[in-house]
């Protein structure tokens, strides 16, 4: 596979990562990950340290986290990519908006700005994510408390 084809395939994975979350398409999300993955939310979700997990567990976590929101919008841009044989590292600018209905006067959204740092490996001619870091680089807009409100809607 040429570098150009690899870059296009990896860009498709990044795009699919955003769409699968917003569409709540959990099978599509699962197809993006190797069977084992490391998820690092240490700078995003309240200091959760990096954790190895199965892709199935990662998708279950995403589903549990996102299902309670009425809408989300993950916008990924400015893909910076470094290829080395069947391995790739990329950094992507991300703006992630999350909305849940609230009582009047209560903040109903949270927007995170930062990066996705992804490690991918080509396995069976497909690029799969093996490490996903969500790195918040700016202050929250809105309130991160909406995550708890969304979680309460699904329990």
C-alpha positions in Angstrom: 0.0 0.0 0.0 1.4 3.4 -0.9 1.9 6.1 1.6 -0.9 8.1 -0.1 -3.3 5.2 0.1 -2.4 4.6 3.7 -2.9 8.2 4.6 -6.4 8.2 2.9 -7.3 5.0 4.7 -6.3 6.5 8.1 -8.1 9.7 7.4 -11.2 7.5 6.8 -10.7 5.9 10.2 -10.5 9.3 11.9 -13.7 10.5 10.1 -15.5 7.2 11.0 -14.5 7.7 14.7 -16.3 11.0 14.8 -19.4 9.8 12.9 -19.8 6.5 14.8 -19.9 8.3 18.1 -22.4 11.0 16.9 -24.6 8.4 15.1 -24.4 6.1 18.2 -23.4 3.4 15.7 -21.7 1.0 18.1 -20.9 -1.8 15.6 -19.3 0.8 13.3 -17.3 2.1 16.3 -16.1 -1.4 17.2 -14.8 -2.0 13.6 -12.3 0.9 14.1 -10.3 -0.8 16.9 -7.9 -3.6 17.3 -9.1 -6.3 19.7 -7.0 -4.7 22.5 -6.7 -1.0 22.8 -5.4 1.6 25.3 -7.7 4.4 26.2 -6.2 7.5 27.8 -8.6 10.1 29.1 -6.2 11.5 31.7 -6.5 15.1 30.5 -10.2 14.9 29.4 -12.5 13.0 31.7 -11.4 14.1 35.2 -8.0 12.5 35.3 -9.0 8.9 34.3 -5.6 7.2 33.8 -4.6 5.3 30.6 -6.2 1.8 30.7 -5.8 -1.2 28.4 -9.1 -2.8 27.5 -10.8 -4.8 24.9 -12.4 -3.0 22.0 -15.7 -4.5 23.2 -15.3 -2.9 26.6 -14.3 0.4 25.0 -17.4 0.5 22.9 -19.5 -0.4 25.9 -18.0 2.6 27.7 -18.6 4.9 24.8 -22.2 3.7 24.6 -22.8 4.2 28.3 -21.2 7.7 28.1 -22.9 9.0 25.0 -26.4 7.3 25.0 -27.8 9.8 27.6 -27.0 12.8 25.4 -29.7 14.1 23.1 -27.0 15.1 20.7 -23.2 15.1 20.2 -21.0 16.6 17.5 -17.4 15.5 17.2 -15.5 17.6 14.6 -12.1 16.3 13.7 -9.6 18.3 11.5 -6.0 19.1 10.8 -4.8 15.5 10.6 -1.0 15.2 11.3 0.2 11.8 10.4 3.5 9.9 10.7 3.8 6.5 9.0 6.3 3.8 9.7 5.7 0.5 7.8 2.5 -0.9 9.3 2.3 1.6 12.1 1.0 5.1 12.3 0.8 7.9 14.8 -1.6 10.8 14.3 -2.8 13.9 16.0 -6.1 15.4 15.1 -7.8 18.6 16.3 -11.1 17.8 17.9 -14.1 19.9 19.0 -16.6 17.7 20.8 -20.0 19.1 21.7 -22.4 17.3 24.1 -26.0 18.3 24.8 -28.5 17.0 27.4 -31.9 18.6 28.3 -31.8 20.3 31.6 -34.0 22.4 33.8 -34.3 26.1 32.9 -31.2 28.0 34.0 -29.0 24.9 34.2 -26.2 24.6 31.7 -27.2 22.0 29.1 -24.0 21.4 27.2 -20.3 20.8 27.3 -17.8 21.4 24.6 -14.3 20.0 24.7 -11.5 21.3 22.5 -8.2 19.4 22.1 -6.7 16.5 20.2 -7.2 12.9 19.5 -3.8 11.2 19.5 -4.2 7.9 17.8 -1.8 5.0 17.3 -2.9 2.7 14.5 -1.6 -0.6 13.1 -2.3 -2.1 9.7 -3.8 -5.6 10.4 -5.2 -7.7 7.6 -5.0 -4.8 5.2 -7.1 -2.6 7.6 -5.9 0.3 9.8 -7.1 -0.2 13.3 -6.7 2.0 16.4 -4.6 0.5 19.1 -4.2 3.6 21.3 -6.6 6.5 21.7 -5.8 9.5 23.8 -8.3 12.3 24.2 -6.3 15.3 25.2 -8.2 18.4 26.4 -6.1 21.5 25.7 -8.6 24.3 26.4 -11.0 25.0 29.3 -14.4 23.4 29.1 -17.1 25.5 27.5 -20.4 24.9 29.3 -20.3 22.4 32.1 -18.7 18.9 32.4 -21.5 18.1 34.8 -23.7 17.3 31.8 -21.8 13.9 31.7 -23.4 13.0 35.0 -26.8 14.2 33.9 -26.5 12.1 30.7 -25.4 9.1 32.7 -28.4 9.5 35.1 -30.8 9.3 32.0 -29.5 5.8 31.1 -29.4 4.2 34.5 
